[in-house]
């Protein structure tokens, strides 16, 4: 048990508290300090998500009122890094931080696999250091200065500086407080960035600051991963960047986002856009994976969403939340919220959502144009799709009681013309059934007569002779038609094909097309058997009879491209085009223009190709 422990300062990192204890305790050994703090000499002095906090609380002085939740919530980056994770996952990370075994923390939080890297060094703000020295008489490490992708102080909005204290890759058991020796640098992390980009970046940080500090300081309710993409898609739908069915207009969304954040600024946030299927398109899709908080913050900012709107409000739907009322006036559940499901389609003209609602009791079905603007809209309908069996039964009962048309209209909740039309349809229904039987009999006789008149004709020829008759019988009496039609006679062709000559002709056509595909004037197209066959108008022949044309087969098998071969050709074409224009050749730019996802494999290929072209 420790006899003393430093009182925490506002926004102080737990690592900083432990480092101040190390200095005050007079220990000369880091491991001795680990023993005092955690009763565990092998524990790692982690920066963002440390473990062993339960042991640290047990070793606190008897007068201490500090608890596990206070240390984790107020002096680590737990709340920030778990804000967008599911509740179960966040709870497991919390438990691992309390335990002495924190091996799975960084994997479970997604930080190990994230494209947003951790800071290499602990960071500091010069103005905060002056204020801390004046207010507290000593310096300490601030939590908010250690956020990945945030390169300026969220209080003064001045650039942050890297200290000499490494976050990763150094002695994992060391402790260090900020001093003039390890914080001597005069070069900020934004030095070397163009002034225009630097100014734009600072403006965005000012806008993000309130949201970031809320994520760092407040315990928000954790939601499933699909909560956030649904929220984003709803907001995009309001901006007409997505449909109400949930499909995002990815091209428009990308253009909108880039009109707010330039590519240079996104690089400073460690969130560049590369290719069509990058993080920006994926974060608004139905996801089973998490994204770094900084990327959620960028999307929130672009959509003008607050933390409260994203985390606290219910998911908005174009027709609100279930249940919805039945609107059948003769149903016992009239205006009672009993409909649990809604089917949503888009209006072809307006692209607005149209909801279809069906009562599970009376089968009354109606539609409503959305989105709803208030709760009263739930009791509105645009069109009745089906009145249902109960409505029809009630109409018959009211008719027998002698009610007039207007009274029927009022009771049934339908206008007089609808009542008239329904009654007329009912009267004509029985007559139509009898008439349809006569029509079927006549059509059968006509079809048999047609066959007697043209005994040599096939079913196809008979169909051409009287297409309307054939289609009527086909729709209403298909089995009878099949049994009472001429049988199909299979014929074998007596014409022999000279496959040798055909091979020569096809080879000449294929050679010409392949040459054109490999030397395109515009966008490259992959050489495949299907593509070549399509261009010469003989796709089925190449796909099914290629074995009968050996010369063509050998030529195609030596020239068709695998996906890798095609991608190599695209990369080479992009590089040659950039060299002609004198553009600066960068890996990410080449792959973006070629439409290829970045991998280490392509980096080696591009480097080798450029070196060869330089040496020529």
Protein Blocks (a to p, Z undefined) as FASTA:
>chain_A
ZZbdcdddehiafklmmmmmmmmnopabfklmmmmmnopakbccdfklcghklmmmmmpc
fkbcbdfklmmmmmccklmmmmmgcfklmmmmmmmmmmmblklmmmmnommmpcbdcdfb
dcddfklmmmmmmmnopacddfklmgghiabdfklopacdddfbdfbhpafkbccdddfk
lmmbfbdfkgoiafklmmmmmmmmmmmmmmmmmmmmpccddddfklmmmmmmmmmmmnop
acfkopacfklmmmmmmmmmcfklmmmnopacedjklmklmmmmccfbdcdfklmmmmmm
mnopafklmmmmccddfklpaddddfbfkbfkgoiafbfbdcddddfklopacdddddfk
lopacddddddfbfklmmgcfbdfbgbjmlmmmmmmmmmnopafklmmmmnopafklmmm
mmmmmmmmmmmmmmmmmmmmmmmmmmmmmmmmmmmbcfklmmmmmmmlmmmmmmmmmmlm
mmmcccddddddfbdcdfklmmmmmmmmmmmmmmmmmmcfbdcddddfklmmmmnopmmm
mmmmmmmmmmlmmmmmmmpccfklmmmmmmmmmmmmmmmnopacdfklmmmmnopacdfk
lmmmmmmmmmmmmmZZ
